[in-house]
């Protein structure tokens, strides 16, 4: 049974649209591999970078379940168990396996997952069966020529595709996947990384397109210049405001994103309990992902 929009606003920090909920979440870093090449992303493991795509270590599904147990014991306000990487959640079976374990042991927790959407259409039934309540899909363009400048390749059905062909495959799977899981009762949020030189004027079309497919909330994330886009600039406050205003013509816009790590735990903007939850030794570098 799907969670009502009102309950989501009360219990899930990302769906509260900035309202103070005092609800916490734990991100479980069980997915490191990825199947697309985002030009702004370097996945890695470290304890210093506070952004998506970063975690201290990778857990097995069983270790993730144990981490959830520690989290809810340490902080009863934990309402959401999520997997946001640090790679893609559907590039390996670990995230869905983790959610099946959580569904059985902690059925009252909201189960939240992020994905780039390449495998979403193919695995939509498994996403629904695993009990995912909310799904975030990163859609950086719905125009193939624009997306080809943001994403360099995809690995699809065992083969590497590049350029326009890769962009076309990714867009088709994202949009059809969103439509399928929404019909199955999953609430979908879409993230877009705002890159002023590439997709600033494209935001309205993205928002309109994903809303038509059933997405109910939209989050615009400022580019962190690095990797192949290290010479691009971060959007200004005015550009970010303009993009959000354009998107808001078609879909509700979330304006309070904390750009959380893939192993974040606690209340966003409040108490952080990640250090006491993740007990493994930690390793190093910097990144950005789909989170």
HUBELSUL-V848141 format. One record per residue. N is the residue number from 1. RES is the residue in three letters. SS is DSSP state (H for helix, E for strand, C for the rest). Layout:
N	RES	SS
N	RES	SS
//
This chain:
1	UNK	C
2	UNK	C
3	UNK	C
4	UNK	C
5	UNK	H
6	UNK	H
7	UNK	H
8	UNK	H
9	UNK	H
10	UNK	H
11	UNK	H
12	UNK	C
13	UNK	H
14	UNK	H
15	UNK	H
16	UNK	C
17	UNK	C
18	UNK	C
19	UNK	C
20	UNK	C
21	UNK	C
22	UNK	C
23	UNK	C
24	UNK	E
25	UNK	E
26	UNK	E
27	UNK	E
28	UNK	C
29	UNK	C
30	UNK	C
31	UNK	E
32	UNK	C
33	UNK	C
34	UNK	C
35	UNK	C
36	UNK	E
37	UNK	E
38	UNK	E
39	UNK	C
40	UNK	C
41	UNK	C
42	UNK	C
43	UNK	C
44	UNK	E
45	UNK	E
46	UNK	C
47	UNK	C
48	UNK	C
49	UNK	C
50	UNK	C
51	UNK	C
52	UNK	C
53	UNK	C
54	UNK	E
55	UNK	E
56	UNK	C
57	UNK	C
58	UNK	C
59	UNK	C
60	UNK	C
61	UNK	H
62	UNK	H
63	UNK	H
64	UNK	H
65	UNK	H
66	UNK	H
67	UNK	H
68	UNK	H
69	UNK	H
70	UNK	H
71	UNK	H
72	UNK	H
73	UNK	H
74	UNK	H
75	UNK	C
76	UNK	C
77	UNK	C
78	UNK	E
79	UNK	E
80	UNK	E
81	UNK	E
82	UNK	E
83	UNK	E
84	UNK	C
85	UNK	C
86	UNK	E
87	UNK	C
88	UNK	C
89	UNK	C
90	UNK	C
91	UNK	C
92	UNK	C
93	UNK	C
94	UNK	H
95	UNK	H
96	UNK	H
97	UNK	H
98	UNK	H
99	UNK	H
100	UNK	H
101	UNK	H
102	UNK	H
103	UNK	H
104	UNK	H
105	UNK	H
106	UNK	C
107	UNK	C
108	UNK	C
109	UNK	C
110	UNK	E
111	UNK	E
112	UNK	E
113	UNK	E
114	UNK	E
115	UNK	E
116	UNK	C
117	UNK	C
118	UNK	C
119	UNK	C
120	UNK	H
121	UNK	H
122	UNK	H
123	UNK	H
124	UNK	H
125	UNK	H
126	UNK	H
127	UNK	H
128	UNK	H
129	UNK	H
130	UNK	C
131	UNK	C
132	UNK	C
133	UNK	C
134	UNK	E
135	UNK	E
136	UNK	E
137	UNK	E
138	UNK	E
139	UNK	C
140	UNK	C
141	UNK	C
142	UNK	C
143	UNK	C
144	UNK	H
145	UNK	H
146	UNK	H
147	UNK	H
148	UNK	H
149	UNK	H
150	UNK	H
151	UNK	E
152	UNK	E
153	UNK	E
154	UNK	E
155	UNK	E
156	UNK	E
157	UNK	C
158	UNK	C
159	UNK	E
160	UNK	E
161	UNK	E
162	UNK	E
163	UNK	H
164	UNK	H
165	UNK	H
166	UNK	H
167	UNK	H
168	UNK	H
169	UNK	H
170	UNK	H
171	UNK	H
172	UNK	H
173	UNK	H
174	UNK	H
175	UNK	H
176	UNK	H
177	UNK	H
178	UNK	H
179	UNK	H
180	UNK	H
181	UNK	H
182	UNK	H
183	UNK	H
184	UNK	C
185	UNK	C
186	UNK	C
187	UNK	E
188	UNK	E
189	UNK	E
190	UNK	E
191	UNK	E
192	UNK	E
193	UNK	E
194	UNK	E
195	UNK	C
196	UNK	H
197	UNK	H
198	UNK	H
199	UNK	H
200	UNK	H
201	UNK	H
202	UNK	H
203	UNK	H
204	UNK	H
205	UNK	H
206	UNK	H
207	UNK	H
208	UNK	H
209	UNK	H
210	UNK	H
211	UNK	H
212	UNK	H
213	UNK	C
214	UNK	C
215	UNK	C
216	UNK	C
217	UNK	E
218	UNK	E
219	UNK	E
220	UNK	E
221	UNK	E
222	UNK	E
223	UNK	C
224	UNK	C
225	UNK	C
226	UNK	C
227	UNK	H
228	UNK	H
229	UNK	H
230	UNK	C
231	UNK	C
232	UNK	C
233	UNK	C
234	UNK	C
235	UNK	C
236	UNK	C
237	UNK	H
238	UNK	H
239	UNK	H
240	UNK	H
241	UNK	H
242	UNK	H
243	UNK	H
244	UNK	H
245	UNK	H
246	UNK	H
247	UNK	H
248	UNK	C
249	UNK	C
250	UNK	C
251	UNK	C
252	UNK	E
253	UNK	E
254	UNK	E
255	UNK	C
256	UNK	C
257	UNK	C
258	UNK	C
259	UNK	C
260	UNK	C
261	UNK	C
262	UNK	C
263	UNK	C
264	UNK	C
265	UNK	E
266	UNK	E
267	UNK	C
268	UNK	C
269	UNK	C
270	UNK	C
271	UNK	C
272	UNK	E
273	UNK	C
274	UNK	H
275	UNK	H
276	UNK	H
277	UNK	H
278	UNK	C
279	UNK	C
280	UNK	C
281	UNK	C
282	UNK	C
283	UNK	C
284	UNK	C
285	UNK	C
286	UNK	C
287	UNK	C
288	UNK	C
289	UNK	C
290	UNK	C
291	UNK	C
//
